């Protein structure tokens, strides 16, 4: 029977749903099979899917049961049928419990007229034999006053000294929001306190001490973060009922600040920063054109909101076409600027059910501040934890931090690379060196709205090339390399970064956001060479399915490997799986399972399987297997009942590049699966290639992968 964890509010407006989202993410990170259930809907839940259930499904791909409608709950309570109510609640819990170790149960949030909320939460705790996690948020209370109030709530659940209640303090630092509270249930934006992280830590410790004094267990101290409350421009359209003059990128641009322009342009434009929504009357052509110039100069404003129902001069709009072409949204309302600002200040914007980015921000921000060992102790299951995508990413980050490697980024002035480098630096994933003209890099960073910290190293290739000329001449002397040719080669930052690795000045390299795969790999093949025991360079993708992470290889490098090469790819991929916390069960894929088919392609896989088993008898390797036999237990029982791999494979080796590349892209697109890679394997030192369509997050994860590979290379 899975453990039920009931989240219940200990106060009003505590952000219960945001904490539920974070708890699910934190449990998933640890490889615990987690389900979610909100057995009873809030009063506005009739006729529409419950908001909490929809957000959990969006952020965790959990198929949570729909809660009991509020009308049904009121009917049962008014008739005194509390037990029937709990029977129906338990039925929903059981639905969420299937195959899980812990089920996060979100209780009712008290609202006006809801006299039954706390009573229902108490009944749920007993009916489910649940551990209780109380969620609170400071208002004007001292830590001691807040802890005393939570202790009263804990006693209401029958929790005493003998059975400590867990407590999460949410929205730890109170402060004004640039957009007012975004939701009654998702944390509003607020600035970090003037004292910085140290002051924040001291405040958190004061709440921990006060809770312990009341015999309560502090499980999390979650601070306010402005980025959790940045709605999309399209969300304001829905909330304010504005007219859309120019849609632009309103589905993606987020409002981080609001500027009401009643000043002259020189004064108003000082506040034009990335993510700013500029509010101005429709006849203020000076402000409109100033905003357009700001966008053309590289500052991505969130949008323009024109007030007063005043039509914009068509000639002004024509002059602004360059800015509009960048995706700048332009909205209009009939209200005055003051009226619009007042409405925005009092607006409560719930996180939309289609805003996956914002949901994930909330989940990560909360999960980061929860007590992992306490959550780990909830599980009653003795089953081996599977490696879920959040758990994989969490381990990836932790391992990269522990490795503390120096990674060189040859595409130093590429915008996505700069943003990724900043994120990786802030997370401590590696020591990063950006290659490029420092002034150019800083300019691009400013246009992206980011400030580069001092710890992020910028290397000007023009000033260091001579240092590497002798080493490159020596490394390629057998190919007739001269100093003149070497200088020309080193003008390519990828070759320069590769030489840094060759001389031990860097541990790994990440490139490919603007360069081809061949361009990225060629210098490494010439200078770095393959690792001891590796016959070739190959690649894998980490396929992040909803329930686990699988390894696909080779889907990016070798077009038609021989049997010997295929065996090497299998061994490399299995070792990579081990290095990243995935238990390798290697399926050698073919269109035939066992002896069901014949032909040269099948014979190649049979030979490769035998070679791989001979070389690495410690690994579970089997083949040939069809994909369905490798991954589906019911198919495996029919086609390969004696196979130690069939039905539970974690590493899939494709017979050729055509098959592998098509399959990984089909799985990625058809199943909406996140794929990380390609990660190159087989080189003496790691070089990893990016897709030219990569996202910032892709680069961050590739940096982490490369850092871990560098640690493995150092240990060889």
Residue pairs with C-beta under 8 A, 6 or more apart in sequence:
1 97
1 380
2 33
2 35
2 97
2 100
2 101
2 102
2 103
2 380
2 381
3 101
3 102
3 103
3 130
3 131
3 378
3 379
3 380
4 93
4 102
4 103
4 105
4 128
4 129
4 130
4 131
5 23
5 102
5 103
5 104
5 105
5 130
5 131
5 132
5 133
5 378
6 105
6 107
6 121
6 124
6 125
6 128
6 130
6 131
6 132
6 133
7 16
7 19
7 20
7 23
7 104
7 105
7 106
7 107
7 133
7 135
8 16
8 107
8 121
8 125
8 132
8 133
8 134
8 135
8 153
8 157
9 16
9 107
9 109
9 110
9 134
9 135
9 136
10 134
10 135
10 136
10 149
10 150
10 153
10 154
10 167
11 136
11 137
11 139
11 149
11 150
11 153
12 110
13 137
13 184
14 135
14 136
14 137
14 170
14 171
15 135
15 137
15 170
15 171
15 185
15 186
15 187
16 106
16 107
16 109
16 135
16 185
17 51
17 52
17 55
17 106
17 109
17 185
17 186
18 170
18 185
18 186
18 187
18 222
18 228
18 362
18 366
19 133
19 135
19 168
19 170
19 220
19 222
19 366
20 36
20 52
20 56
20 104
20 106
21 55
21 56
21 59
21 60
21 359
21 362
21 363
21 366
22 220
22 222
22 362
22 363
22 364
22 365
22 366
22 367
22 369
22 370
23 104
23 133
23 366
23 367
23 370
23 375
24 34
24 36
24 56
24 59
24 60
24 62
24 104
24 363
25 59
25 60
25 363
25 364
25 366
25 367
25 390
26 366
26 367
26 370
26 372
26 375
27 34
27 102
27 104
27 375
27 378
28 34
28 60
28 388
28 389
28 390
28 391
29 367
29 372
29 388
29 390
29 391
29 393
29 394
30 372
30 375
30 376
30 385
30 391
30 394
31 385
31 386
31 387
31 388
31 391
32 101
32 102
32 375
32 376
32 378
32 379
32 385
33 99
33 100
33 101
33 102
33 381
33 383
33 385
33 386
34 60
34 62
34 100
34 101
34 102
34 103
34 104
35 62
35 64
35 96
35 97
35 98
35 99
35 100
35 102
35 103
35 104
36 53
36 56
36 60
36 62
36 64
36 96
36 103
36 104
36 105
36 106
37 64
37 65
37 67
37 92
37 93
37 95
37 96
37 103
37 104
37 105
37 106
38 50
38 52
38 53
38 64
38 67
38 105
38 106
39 67
39 68
39 88
39 89
39 90
39 92
39 93
39 105
39 124
40 67
40 68
40 70
40 73
40 85
40 89
40 108
40 120
40 124
41 50
41 67
41 68
41 69
41 70
41 73
42 50
42 51
42 70
42 108
42 109
42 111
43 70
43 111
43 113
43 114
44 70
45 51
45 67
45 69
45 70
46 69
46 70
46 71
47 69
49 66
49 353
50 66
50 67
51 185
51 350
51 353
52 106
53 64
53 65
53 66
53 67
54 353
55 351
55 353
55 359
56 62
56 64
57 63
57 64
58 353
58 354
58 355
58 356
58 359
59 356
59 359
59 360
59 362
59 363
60 363
60 390
61 546
64 96
65 92
65 95
65 96
66 92
67 92
68 85
68 88
68 89
68 92
72 88
73 85
73 116
73 120
74 116
76 82
76 84
76 85
76 88
77 85
77 116
77 120
82 123
85 120
85 123
86 123
86 124
86 127
89 124
89 127
89 128
90 127
90 128
93 103
93 105
93 128
96 103
97 103
101 378
101 379
101 380
101 381
101 383
102 378
102 379
105 124
105 128
105 130
107 117
107 120
107 121
107 124
108 114
108 116
108 117
108 118
108 120
108 121
109 117
109 185
110 117
110 118
111 117
118 156
121 157
122 156
122 157
122 158
124 130
125 132
125 157
125 158
126 158
131 166
131 378
132 154
132 157
132 159
132 165
132 166
133 165
133 166
133 167
133 168
133 219
134 150
134 153
134 154
134 165
134 166
134 167
134 168
134 216
135 167
135 168
135 170
136 146
136 149
136 150
136 153
136 167
136 168
136 169
136 170
137 169
137 170
137 171
138 146
138 169
138 171
138 172
138 174
138 207
139 174
141 149
142 210
143 206
143 207
143 209
143 210
144 210
144 213
146 169
146 207
146 210
147 207
147 210
147 211
147 213
147 214
147 216
148 214
150 165
150 167
150 211
150 214
150 216
151 214
151 215
151 216
154 160
154 165
154 216
157 165
159 165
160 215
161 215
164 215
164 216
164 217
165 216
165 217
166 216
166 217
166 219
166 374
167 211
167 216
167 217
167 218
167 219
168 219
168 220
168 221
168 222
168 370
169 204
169 207
169 211
169 218
169 220
169 221
169 222
170 187
170 220
170 222
170 366
171 187
171 188
171 190
171 222
171 223
171 224
172 200
172 203
172 204
172 207
172 221
172 222
172 223
172 224
173 190
173 192
173 193
173 200
173 203
173 223
173 224
174 190
174 224
175 190
175 191
175 193
175 224
176 190
176 191
177 188
177 189
177 190
177 226
177 229
178 189
178 226
178 256
178 257
178 258
179 188
179 189
179 229
179 230
179 231
179 255
179 258
179 344
179 347
179 349
180 188
180 344
180 345
180 346
180 347
180 348
181 188
181 229
181 348
182 188
182 189
182 228
182 229
182 231
182 348
182 349
182 350
182 351
183 229
183 348
183 349
183 350
183 351
184 348
184 350
185 350
186 228
186 229
186 350
186 351
186 362
187 222
187 224
187 225
187 228
187 229
187 362
188 224
188 229
189 224
189 225
189 226
189 227
189 228
189 229
189 230
189 256
190 224
190 225
190 226
191 226
192 200
192 223
193 199
193 200
193 203
195 202
200 223
204 221
204 223
207 218
207 221
208 218
208 221
211 217
211 218
212 218
217 374
218 371
219 370
219 371
219 374
219 375
220 366
220 369
220 370
220 371
221 369
222 365
222 366
222 369
222 370
223 369
225 365
226 256
227 256
227 361
228 358
228 361
228 362
228 365
230 254
230 255
230 256
230 275
230 358
231 254
231 255
231 349
231 358
232 250
232 251
232 252
232 253
232 254
232 255
232 352
232 355
233 249
233 250
233 251
233 253
233 254
233 255
233 277
233 302
233 303
233 329
233 331
234 250
234 251
235 349
235 352
235 355
236 242
236 255
236 277
236 305
236 331
236 344
236 349
237 244
237 250
237 331
238 352
239 347
239 349
240 333
240 340
240 343
240 344
240 347
241 333
242 305
242 331
242 332
242 333
243 331
243 332
243 333
244 250
244 329
244 330
244 331
245 306
245 312
245 330
245 331
245 332
246 324
246 328
246 329
246 330
247 329
248 303
248 324
248 326
248 327
248 328
248 329
248 330
249 327
249 328
249 329
250 303
250 329
250 331
252 327
253 275
253 300
253 302
253 303
253 327
253 329
254 275
254 302
255 275
255 276
255 277
255 302
255 303
256 273
256 274
256 275
256 276
256 302
257 271
257 273
257 275
257 276
257 277
257 302
258 276
258 277
258 279
258 341
258 344
259 268
259 271
259 272
259 276
259 277
259 278
259 279
260 279
260 280
260 337
260 338
260 341
261 268
261 278
261 279
261 280
261 284
261 287
261 337
262 268
262 337
264 286
265 286
265 287
265 290
268 287
268 290
269 290
269 294
272 278
272 290
272 291
272 294
272 299
272 301
273 299
273 449
274 299
274 300
274 301
274 448
274 449
275 300
275 301
275 302
275 449
276 301
276 302
277 301
277 302
277 303
277 304
277 305
278 287
278 291
278 301
278 303
278 304
278 305
279 305
279 307
279 337
279 340
279 341
280 287
280 288
280 291
280 304
280 305
280 306
280 307
280 337
281 306
281 307
281 308
281 310
281 336
281 337
282 306
282 307
282 308
282 309
282 310
282 311
282 312
282 332
283 308
283 310
283 312
285 312
285 313
285 316
288 304
288 306
288 312
288 316
288 320
289 316
289 319
289 320
291 301
291 304
291 323
291 328
292 319
292 320
292 322
292 323
292 324
292 328
293 323
294 301
295 301
295 323
295 326
295 328
296 322
296 323
296 326
297 447
298 446
298 447
299 447
299 449
300 326
300 448
300 449
301 328
302 329
303 328
303 329
303 330
303 331
304 328
304 329
304 330
304 331
305 331
305 332
305 333
305 340
306 312
306 330
306 331
306 332
306 333
307 332
307 333
307 335
307 336
307 337
307 339
307 340
308 334
308 335
308 336
308 337
309 332
309 333
309 334
309 335
317 324
324 330
333 340
335 343
351 358
351 359
351 362
352 358
385 391
386 547
386 548
387 395
387 548
387 549
387 581
387 582
388 547
388 548
388 549
389 544
389 545
389 546
389 548
389 549
389 674
392 542
392 544
392 549
392 580
392 581
392 582
393 701
395 580
395 581
396 580
396 701
396 704
396 705
396 708
397 427
397 429
397 704
399 580
399 704
399 707
399 708
399 711
400 429
400 430
400 703
400 704
400 705
400 707
400 708
401 427
401 428
401 429
402 711
403 430
403 707
403 708
403 710
403 711
404 430
404 431
404 707
405 430
405 431
405 507
405 508
405 706
405 707
405 710
405 711
406 430
406 431
406 432
406 433
406 505
406 506
406 507
406 508
407 430
407 431
407 432
407 433
407 506
407 507
407 508
407 509
407 510
407 703
407 706
407 707
407 710
408 432
408 433
408 435
408 497
408 500
408 501
408 506
408 508
408 509
408 510
409 417
409 421
409 432
409 433
409 434
409 435
409 497
409 509
409 510
409 511
409 703
410 435
410 493
410 494
410 496
410 497
410 509
410 511
410 515
411 417
411 435
411 436
411 493
411 511
411 512
411 513
411 514
411 515
412 418
412 434
412 435
412 436
412 441
412 458
412 459
412 493
413 434
413 436
413 437
413 440
413 441
413 444
414 444
414 513
414 514
415 444
415 447
415 448
416 513
416 694
416 695
416 696
416 699
417 434
417 513
417 699
418 434
418 441
418 444
418 445
418 448
418 450
418 452
419 448
419 450
419 696
420 696
420 697
420 699
420 700
420 703
421 432
421 434
421 456
421 703
422 445
422 450
422 452
422 453
422 456
423 696
423 700
424 430
424 432
424 700
424 703
424 704
425 432
425 453
425 455
425 456
426 453
427 700
429 700
429 703
429 704
429 707
430 508
430 703
430 704
430 706
430 707
431 457
432 456
432 457
432 703
433 457
433 458
433 459
433 500
433 506
434 441
434 456
434 457
434 458
434 459
435 459
435 461
435 493
435 496
435 497
436 458
436 459
436 460
436 461
436 493
437 460
437 462
438 458
438 460
441 452
441 458
442 452
442 458
445 451
445 452
452 458
461 490
461 491
461 493
461 496
464 496
465 487
465 490
465 491
465 496
466 487
468 486
468 490
468 496
468 499
468 500
468 503
469 483
469 486
469 487
469 490
471 499
471 502
471 503
472 481
472 486
472 489
472 490
472 495
472 499
472 527
473 481
473 482
473 483
473 486
475 481
475 499
475 502
475 526
475 527
476 486
476 526
476 527
481 489
489 495
490 496
490 499
492 523
494 509
494 511
494 515
494 519
494 520
494 523
495 523
497 506
497 509
497 511
498 509
498 523
498 524
498 526
498 527
498 528
498 687
499 527
500 506
500 509
501 507
501 508
501 509
501 524
501 527
501 528
501 685
501 687
502 527
502 528
507 685
507 686
507 707
507 710
507 713
507 714
508 685
508 686
508 687
508 688
508 706
508 707
508 709
508 710
509 524
509 686
509 687
509 688
509 706
510 687
510 688
510 690
510 699
510 702
510 703
510 706
511 519
511 520
511 687
511 688
511 689
511 690
512 520
512 688
512 689
512 690
512 691
512 692
512 694
513 690
513 692
513 694
513 699
514 692
515 692
516 692
517 556
517 557
517 689
520 687
520 689
520 690
521 537
521 557
521 680
521 687
521 689
524 537
524 683
524 685
524 687
525 537
528 683
528 684
528 685
528 687
529 683
529 684
530 536
530 537
530 682
530 683
530 684
531 682
531 683
531 684
531 713
531 716
532 684
532 716
534 568
534 572
534 681
534 682
534 683
535 564
535 565
535 568
535 682
536 558
536 561
536 565
536 568
536 569
536 682
537 557
537 680
537 681
537 682
537 683
538 553
538 554
538 557
538 558
538 561
538 568
538 569
538 572
538 573
538 680
538 681
538 682
539 553
539 554
539 555
539 556
539 557
539 677
539 678
539 679
539 680
539 681
540 551
540 552
540 553
540 554
540 555
540 572
540 573
540 576
540 677
540 678
540 679
540 681
541 551
541 552
541 553
541 555
541 556
541 664
541 675
541 676
541 677
541 678
541 679
542 549
542 550
542 551
542 580
542 675
542 676
542 677
542 679
543 549
543 550
543 551
543 552
543 664
543 667
543 668
543 673
543 675
544 673
544 674
544 675
544 676
545 671
545 673
548 650
549 582
550 582
550 649
550 650
550 651
550 652
551 573
551 576
551 577
551 582
551 584
551 650
551 651
551 652
552 652
552 654
552 660
552 663
552 664
552 667
552 675
553 569
553 570
553 572
553 573
553 576
553 651
553 652
553 653
553 654
553 660
553 681
554 561
554 569
554 573
554 653
554 654
554 657
554 660
555 654
555 657
555 660
555 661
555 663
555 664
555 677
555 678
556 657
556 660
556 661
556 677
556 678
556 689
557 657
557 678
557 680
558 565
558 569
558 656
558 657
559 656
559 657
559 658
560 656
560 657
561 569
561 655
561 656
562 604
563 604
563 605
563 607
563 608
563 611
564 608
564 611
566 588
566 604
566 605
566 608
566 612
566 653
566 655
567 608
567 609
567 611
567 612
567 615
568 682
569 653
570 586
570 588
570 608
570 609
570 612
570 621
570 651
570 653
571 612
571 615
571 616
571 619
572 681
572 682
573 584
573 586
573 651
573 653
573 681
574 584
574 586
574 616
574 619
574 621
574 651
575 584
575 681
576 679
576 681
577 583
577 584
577 650
577 651
578 584
579 708
579 709
579 712
580 705
580 708
582 650
582 651
583 650
584 619
584 620
584 650
584 651
585 620
585 644
585 645
585 648
585 649
585 650
585 651
586 612
586 619
586 620
586 621
586 622
586 623
586 645
586 649
586 650
586 651
586 653
587 622
587 623
587 625
587 630
587 631
587 645
587 646
587 649
587 651
587 652
587 653
588 605
588 608
588 609
588 612
588 621
588 622
588 623
588 624
588 625
588 653
588 655
589 605
589 623
589 624
589 625
589 626
589 627
589 630
589 652
589 653
589 654
589 655
589 659
590 597
590 601
590 602
590 605
590 623
590 624
590 625
590 626
590 655
591 597
591 601
591 602
591 626
592 598
592 602
592 605
592 624
592 626
593 624
593 625
593 626
593 629
593 639
593 640
593 646
594 624
594 625
594 639
594 640
596 639
597 624
601 655
602 624
604 655
605 623
605 624
605 655
606 623
606 624
608 623
608 653
609 621
609 622
609 623
609 624
612 619
612 621
613 619
613 621
620 644
620 645
621 645
622 640
622 643
622 644
622 645
622 646
623 653
625 640
625 643
625 645
625 646
625 649
626 639
627 652
627 663
628 635
629 635
629 636
629 639
629 640
629 643
629 646
629 647
630 636
630 645
630 646
630 647
630 649
630 652
631 647
631 649
631 652
632 647
633 647
633 648
634 647
635 647
636 643
636 646
636 647
636 648
637 647
639 646
640 646
640 647
654 660
654 663
664 675
667 673
667 675
668 674
668 675
676 698
676 701
676 702
676 705
678 688
678 689
679 688
679 702
679 705
679 709
680 686
680 687
680 688
680 689
681 709
684 713
685 710
685 713
686 705
686 706
686 709
686 710
686 713
687 706
688 702
688 705
688 706
688 709
690 698
690 699
690 702
691 698
694 702
